[in-house]
Each structure stands twice: as C-alpha cells, then as structure tokens.
C-alpha cells in the first residue's frame, strides 16, 4: 500500500486517588503522519470548558484601532508604487497593505471587515471571499514584480492565544524566496512520494480517505475537507484544493469553497466554547508535487489566567498533541459542512 496509517498504543498504569487507589490504565495513542512521518500524540483527557467568554471589556478598551474603518486608510502603510501603484488593495470591506512590522520579504496584512471584533459564529463566507481576493491580488502583483517570491503563507492568528495582539480580524500574507520549515517538509516528502509512486500524495490521500469514510468531512468543488490522521494541533481540520498549488490560479468558486469550509469549522469551534484559532494556507508555485493546503486549529480559549496549549512537548520535543480522536472530530464536525 502506498499510504500507511501507523500508530502505537501506549498505556500508563497507576493507582488512582480518583478511584480509591485502585489500578487504572490511561491510554495514549501515538500516530505517525503518512507523508511527513512526524509523530503526534492523542491524549484522552482535557480540562473542562469554562463557557463563553464576555468580550465586552476587551472590545471597549481596544476599539478605534488602526484597522478600524476611520483609521485604516490614514494610518496603515502603502505598497511600493512599482509593486502596487494604488498603494493598497480593496475588495468589498477587505483592505490589504504592507505590514509595518513584517517578518519576511513581502509581509502584508489584510483587514477582513469593518467590525472591530467578531465572535467565531459571526464570520461569514463573504468576509473570507473578499479577504482572499485581496490576498490573491497582492500575491499576483508581487510575483510579477519578483518571480523569486514563490513561497506564500496566508494565515490568520485570532486573539491573544492565537498570537495576535490586535483584536480586529485580519490575515497575514507573507511571501519569501525560501520556504518555511513546514513548506520544506511538505515539498520534500511530497516529491519523494511522487518519485516512488508516480502519483500525487494528496490525490491518493483524498481517494483513500473517501474510501475509508472515517476522516473525510466533505467535498465542495475542488476543495476536499478532512481531519488528518495525525493532527499537528487541537481540533485540526484540513482542506486540499485539487489541481492547484498556489492561490494565484484559484477561481471564484474555489475561493468560495475555501471560505465556506473555514466558516463551517469556526461555527463548530464556537459551539465547543473555543474562541481563538489559527489557520495557514501553504501556497507555493513551481512545485508539481505540491497541492494547495489549509490547516485550521483551535487554540486555548481566551480566559483570565488561561493555560497555553503548547507545552514542552510541542515547543521542545516537536511532538504535537491533540485531545480528540480524529475520527470523533470528523463525526462531530460533518453536520457543520452540510
Ligand atoms: Zn478595530
């Protein structure tokens, strides 16, 4: 078989004070990603939900930020004239401009909406359709100025646990002539899979997952949504856009399918009392074995004295944990995609 789903069952035996000091067995599953061979650990316990967080004070203290409509065209940077003569790019309510504090060669921000804050169930497909249309224009114009900028990440960090200091919903659009670690792992593993099997890993994976029916969520046009066998974050949902490696070749229908899948996932997170998340789209041109991929993960909900979900396991052992079995997550989230 070309794609292998390998796993180890680990078990910890102890005398539990929760059970009159009788012996109990606590299972942990280690799964190996079929492409990257990276291990992830599925634990079976988690802290109970503290319910929905009241954002009113946070909104009151931070409203009128530089991304709010009265400031965005006055206080944000503009692109170099030789790249984007208009200075900024707007589609509907979304506005794209260079990041004042970039983390790469071409770092941009796309403000997604006029609203200073949205709860996860308030994001709409239109918001992401407009935001992605701006991102695509930025990428297209930058690549025609600098064809070496082939490696792009389109990502969202939402709220403090997701790594964003600004509440106002926005995307990061970052392009470089070199890949990130994750991009390099995907490209290298995808190319060696192609050399061995003479077929694309992502196409084979989608067909296999659809056949198994345990982790395949939904297909919308060219976008296939699934829960990965070996997640690299909490409640991870993935989408693969078949026959595209880069955002620049997507049509309106593909962008709309991506937008609707994100909104479906965020509605599920909201119902589970999550409020912070990250997603990243890996958009790479000129790599035949790469398919456009999006990963969405939930983060620890913002709460006073919240506990970060990245422990020494993730940051120092490079071993990622998840506290829901992928097959259970798939069953729970499917109705949100229908
Ligand atoms: Zn704002």
Boltz pocket constraint, residues with backbone or C-beta under 6 A from the ligand:
constraints:
  - pocket:
      binder: B
      contacts: [[A, 62], [A, 63], [A, 64], [A, 65], [A, 66], [A, 67], [A, 68], [A, 114], [A, 115], [A, 116], [A, 117], [A, 168]]
      max_distance: 6.0
